[in-house]
């Protein structure tokens, strides 16, 4: 098992960063009228995912960090579900 030295070593953080790049790429195709609306909201939401993963890595214990990540995952799933309605 590889020891995680930094949040940058986490696959989930790297995938979240890929998501950020993809969101920026896709939102650049939205109309200019959405610059401060939908485009901004999508970009901020995408950036918050790796940010929260990195912030949680500062936790002292693995169990606490896993709990932090599970709360984040549940929150994002609920947020996505709310936007689909």
N, C-alpha and C positions, 0 to 999 in steps of 0.2 A: 504494500500500500504506500502511495506517495504522500509524503507530508506536505500539507498546504502551508506555505510560508506567507502568502499574501492572497488577498481576494482575487488578484489577477490570475492566480493559479486555478481558480475554480472554473469548471466548464460552464456552469450556469451564468457566471458573470460575463464570460466571453460570448456566450450566446445572446445575452441581454444587450451587449454592445453591438452585436450584429443586427439585432432588432432595432436599435437606435439608428444605425446607419440606413437600414431599409426604410424606416419611418421617415427620415429626412429626405431620402431619395423620392419616396412616393408622394410626400406632402409638397415637394417642390413642383409637382405637376398640378396641384390644386389652383384654382383661380386666385388672382391677387386679392379679390374681395374676402377670401378666407384667411389672409395673412394673420390677422389678429383674432380669428375665431377658431375654426376647426383645426387649421394647420398648427397653430400655437398649442392648442390643447393636446393634440396627438404627440407633438414633439416633447412637451413637458412631461406627459405621462410616460413616454418611452424612456426618457432620461432618468426618471425617478426609479425605475426598476434596478438598473445596475448601481445606482447611488445607494439605494436601501440595502442591497446585497453587501456593498462595501462597508457601509456603516455598521451593519450587523456583525461583520467579521471582527470588529473591535471587542466583541463580547469576550468575557474571560473564560467561559466554559463552552465546550462543544454543545452540550445539551441546551444551554441558553441560546446559542446561536441558531440551532435547529428550530427551536421554538419561535425565535424571531422570524426566521424564513417562512415557517408555516403560517404565521399570522399575516405576513406580507402576501403570500400566495392566496390565502383566503380572501383578503381585502381586494386584490386585483381581480379575482374571479367574480366577486360580487359587483365590482365596478363595471366590469365588462358586461355582466348580465343586466345591469341597470341601463346601460347604453343601448342594449339590443331591444329594449321595450319600446 
